Amino acid sequence: MFIEDFDIRLKRAFLGNRNIWLKTMLGVEDEGLEMKVYNGFFNSDIFFLYKFNKTHMWSGYHGSTRLYKNWYSIFNDICSAEMFGLRVLIPCDPLRTIIEDYGKNWSLPIEIGYGWDSLRHNEWKVYDKNKWPKSRKYYDYYGKLNLNGTLEEMNNHVGEDGIIRTDLISDDV
């Protein structure tokens, strides 16, 4: 989904939705926004795409306090597909996107321990302890901001320089 198509109603549609609900929001609207949704069986990530120039765009990937950019060739055609009984939007040429993310040998078995951090990400920035709380929000099944879960996750990654302050966490996008 392109970031210019983001509407706060999308977030609201997942909050408290009993079929597929918003578990986590990462990033902020102008810096690699990502939504993680869950339906009780599987997680799915919604990455927003940001146009960079006439040939490339990027999406954000969040690793603890670090924000990475994933680069893609521009595509404008979005198609509808069915995934686990749900209609989802995907690039009309999904193979190109898979190859850009995972390489030409994407279909070959991979070694143990391979994960997202093995992909070709470019580190973009490191959030400081005052901005980071604004970029991570965890929600419960009922759509309420899970302040304790958010604080616990963040404090697991804060260095010796201090604890995340609760007044920095808000439920805006």
DOTIPA-956975 format. One line per 2 residues: number of its first residue (from 1); for each residue x, y, z of N, C-alpha, C. Coordinates in steps of 0.1 Angstrom, whole numbers. Layout:
BEGIN
NUM	X,Y,Z,X,Y,Z,X,Y,Z ~ ... .
***
This chain:
BEGIN
1	9,-12,0,0,0,0,9,12,0 ~ 6,22,-8,14,34,-9,10,43,3 .
3	19,50,9,17,58,21,7,69,18 ~ 7,74,6,-3,85,3,-17,80,3 .
5	-19,67,2,-33,61,3,-37,58,17 ~ -27,60,27,-31,57,41,-41,66,46 .
7	-51,60,53,-62,68,59,-63,62,73 ~ -65,71,83,-67,66,97,-78,56,99 .
9	-88,56,89,-99,47,90,-94,32,88 ~ -82,30,82,-77,17,80,-73,12,94 .
11	-66,20,102,-62,16,115,-74,13,124 ~ -84,22,123,-96,20,131,-104,8,127 .
13	-103,4,114,-110,-8,110,-104,-21,116 ~ -91,-21,120,-85,-33,126,-86,-32,141 .
15	-87,-21,147,-87,-20,162,-100,-26,167 ~ -99,-37,175,-110,-44,180,-118,-52,171 .
17	-113,-54,158,-120,-62,149,-118,-77,153 ~ -128,-84,154,-127,-98,160,-122,-108,149 .
19	-122,-105,137,-117,-114,126,-102,-112,123 ~ -98,-100,123,-84,-97,120,-81,-84,127 .
21	-72,-84,137,-70,-72,145,-56,-67,145 ~ -55,-54,147,-42,-47,148,-35,-51,161 .
23	-23,-57,159,-15,-61,171,-4,-50,174 ~ 2,-45,163,13,-36,164,13,-26,153 .
25	17,-13,157,20,-3,147,34,1,149 ~ 42,1,138,56,5,139,58,17,130 .
27	67,26,134,70,37,126,60,48,128 ~ 62,59,121,53,70,120,50,73,106 .
29	40,80,103,35,81,89,45,86,79 ~ 55,94,83,65,99,73,78,91,74 .
31	78,80,83,90,73,85,88,58,86 ~ 85,51,75,84,37,74,72,31,82 .
33	60,36,81,49,31,88,46,16,84 ~ 43,8,94,41,-6,92,30,-11,102 .
35	20,-19,98,10,-24,106,11,-39,107 ~ 10,-45,119,10,-60,120,-4,-64,125 .
37	-10,-72,117,-23,-77,120,-23,-92,123 ~ -33,-97,130,-34,-111,134,-48,-116,134 .
39	-50,-128,129,-64,-133,129,-66,-145,138 ~ -57,-148,147,-58,-159,156,-50,-171,151 .
41	-46,-171,139,-38,-182,133,-25,-177,127 ~ -25,-166,120,-12,-161,114,-12,-146,115 .
43	1,-141,115,4,-127,114,6,-123,100 ~ 2,-110,97,5,-105,84,9,-90,86 .
45	19,-86,78,25,-73,79,20,-65,68 ~ 16,-53,70,12,-43,60,23,-33,60 .
47	31,-33,49,42,-23,48,37,-12,38 ~ 39,0,42,36,11,33,48,15,25 .
49	45,18,12,56,21,3,57,36,1 ~ 69,41,0,72,55,-1,80,57,-14 .
51	75,66,-23,82,68,-36,94,77,-33 ~ 105,72,-39,118,79,-37,121,87,-49 .
53	120,81,-61,123,89,-73,114,82,-84 ~ 118,84,-97,110,78,-108,112,63,-110 .
55	122,58,-104,125,43,-106,124,35,-93 ~ 125,41,-82,125,33,-69,116,39,-58 .
57	112,29,-50,104,33,-38,110,24,-26 ~ 106,27,-14,111,19,-3,100,17,7 .
59	102,7,16,94,5,27,103,3,39 ~ 97,6,51,105,5,63,104,-8,69 .
61	115,-12,76,116,-24,84,122,-20,97 ~ 115,-24,108,119,-20,122,126,-31,129 .
63	138,-29,133,145,-38,142,149,-31,155 ~ 142,-35,165,144,-28,178,144,-13,176 .
65	155,-6,179,156,8,178,160,13,164 ~ 163,4,156,168,7,142,157,7,132 .
67	158,16,122,149,16,111,157,14,98 ~ 152,4,90,159,1,78,150,4,66 .
69	156,6,55,148,8,42,150,-5,33 ~ 139,-9,28,140,-20,18,136,-13,5 .
71	145,-15,-5,143,-8,-18,137,-17,-28 ~ 128,-11,-36,120,-18,-47,120,-10,-59 .
73	119,-16,-71,116,-9,-83,102,-4,-83 ~ 99,7,-89,86,13,-89,76,3,-96 .
75	65,1,-90,54,-6,-97,41,2,-93 ~ 33,4,-103,20,11,-101,8,3,-101 .
77	10,-10,-106,-2,-19,-108,-3,-27,-96 ~ -15,-26,-89,-18,-34,-78,-30,-43,-82 .
79	-29,-56,-78,-39,-66,-81,-45,-72,-68 ~ -56,-78,-70,-63,-84,-58,-59,-99,-59 .
81	-57,-105,-47,-54,-119,-46,-62,-124,-33 ~ -63,-137,-32,-70,-143,-21,-59,-150,-12 .
83	-59,-147,1,-49,-153,10,-57,-158,22 ~ -58,-171,25,-65,-176,36,-80,-172,37 .
85	-86,-171,25,-100,-167,24,-102,-152,25 ~ -91,-144,25,-93,-129,26,-87,-123,13 .
87	-94,-113,8,-89,-106,-4,-78,-96,1 ~ -67,-96,-6,-56,-87,-2,-50,-81,-15 .
89	-44,-69,-14,-38,-63,-25,-23,-66,-26 ~ -18,-70,-38,-4,-73,-40,0,-67,-53 .
91	14,-66,-55,19,-61,-68,14,-71,-79 ~ 10,-66,-91,6,-75,-101,17,-84,-106 .
93	29,-81,-104,41,-89,-107,48,-93,-94 ~ 41,-102,-86,47,-105,-73,61,-112,-73 .
95	64,-119,-84,76,-126,-85,88,-116,-85 ~ 86,-105,-92,97,-94,-92,99,-89,-78 .
97	89,-87,-70,91,-82,-57,98,-93,-48 ~ 94,-105,-50,100,-116,-42,115,-117,-45 .
99	118,-116,-58,133,-117,-62,140,-105,-57 ~ 134,-93,-57,141,-81,-51,143,-83,-36 .
101	135,-89,-29,136,-91,-15,146,-103,-12 ~ 144,-114,-18,151,-126,-15,161,-131,-24 .
103	162,-125,-36,172,-129,-46,167,-139,-56 ~ 175,-142,-66,171,-151,-77,169,-166,-72 .
105	176,-170,-61,174,-183,-56,164,-184,-45 ~ 154,-176,-45,144,-175,-34,137,-188,-32 .
107	136,-197,-41,128,-209,-39,137,-220,-34 ~ 150,-218,-32,158,-229,-27,158,-229,-12 .
109	159,-240,-5,159,-241,9,171,-232,15 ~ 168,-227,27,178,-218,33,184,-224,45 .
111	195,-219,50,201,-224,62,193,-220,74 ~ 195,-228,85,189,-225,98,194,-211,103 .
113	185,-204,109,189,-191,115,187,-179,105 ~ 182,-182,93,179,-171,84,167,-164,88 .
115	167,-151,87,156,-142,91,156,-129,84 ~ 146,-121,87,145,-108,81,158,-100,81 .
117	166,-101,92,178,-94,92,189,-99,83 ~ 186,-110,76,195,-116,66,193,-109,52 .
119	182,-102,51,179,-96,38,187,-83,36 ~ 187,-78,24,195,-66,21,189,-53,25 .
121	189,-51,38,183,-38,43,194,-28,44 ~ 190,-15,42,200,-4,44,195,3,57 .
123	204,3,67,201,10,79,199,25,76 ~ 188,30,80,185,44,77,187,53,89 .
125	182,49,101,184,57,113,182,49,125 ~ 187,54,136,185,48,149,176,58,157 .
127	165,53,162,156,62,170,163,65,184 ~ 162,77,188,167,80,202,155,76,212 .
129	159,76,225,149,71,234,137,80,236 ~ 137,92,230,125,101,231,116,99,219 .
131	122,96,207,113,94,195,109,80,194 ~ 116,70,199,113,56,197,99,53,203 .
133	95,58,214,81,54,219,70,58,210 ~ 72,69,202,62,73,193,61,64,181 .
135	71,55,179,72,47,167,68,32,170 ~ 64,29,182,60,15,185,47,15,194 .
137	37,8,189,25,8,197,19,-7,196 ~ 17,-13,207,11,-26,208,-3,-25,213 .
139	-12,-33,207,-26,-33,210,-31,-46,215 ~ -42,-46,223,-47,-59,227,-59,-63,218 .
141	-64,-74,220,-75,-80,212,-87,-71,210 ~ -89,-62,220,-101,-54,221,-98,-40,214 .
143	-86,-38,209,-82,-26,202,-77,-15,211 ~ -74,-18,223,-69,-8,233,-54,-8,233 .
145	-48,3,234,-33,5,235,-28,-3,247 ~ -19,-12,245,-14,-21,255,-1,-13,260 .
147	-3,-4,270,8,4,275,19,-4,281 ~ 14,-14,289,24,-23,296,33,-31,287 .
149	26,-37,276,33,-44,266,43,-36,258 ~ 38,-24,255,47,-14,248,59,-11,256 .
151	57,-7,269,68,-4,277,78,-15,280 ~ 72,-27,282,81,-39,284,90,-41,272 .
153	84,-41,260,92,-43,248,102,-33,246 ~ 99,-20,248,109,-10,247,120,-10,257 .
155	116,-13,270,126,-13,280,136,-25,279 ~ 131,-35,271,140,-47,268,152,-42,259 .
157	150,-31,252,160,-27,242,167,-14,246 ~ 163,-8,257,169,5,261,183,2,268 .
159	193,10,265,206,8,271,206,13,285 ~ 218,15,290,220,20,303,216,35,305 .
161	213,42,294,210,56,295,196,59,300 ~ 188,49,303,175,53,309,163,44,305 .
163	152,47,312,140,39,309,131,48,301 ~ 123,42,292,113,49,284,103,55,293 .
165	99,68,290,89,75,298,75,72,292 ~ 65,69,301,52,66,296,45,79,289 .
167	49,91,293,43,102,287,47,104,272 ~ 57,97,267,61,98,254,53,88,245 .
169	45,79,250,37,70,242,23,75,241 ~ 19,77,228,5,81,225,0,72,214 .
171	-13,73,213,-20,64,203,-23,71,190 ~ -16,82,187,-18,88,174,-9,80,164 .
173	-11,82,151,-4,75,141,11,79,141 .
***
